[in-house]
């Protein structure tokens, strides 16, 4: 999320990891990396400007505390009570 730190996909721009000020290597998540492998040739051939993609990740990826917090959020939502997230950064409840 820092414009000075390139997002590295070894098969696409791996050499960017060797250029200063790159002392941190960021790589995309599993959904993004697969998508970008297909989009990179389209970008090179046609100058792809952007895409809109949506992924839906399981809360279990945040571990046991995430599952517990989701249950607490659902109970609070159903009961009409306020809820303050602890480990899940942004609840997806209305």
PyMOL commands that set and color helices and strands:
alter all, ss='L'
color gray80, all
select helices_A, chain A and resi 10-18+30-46+59-62+64-79
alter helices_A, ss='H'
color red, helices_A
deselect
rebuild
show_as cartoon
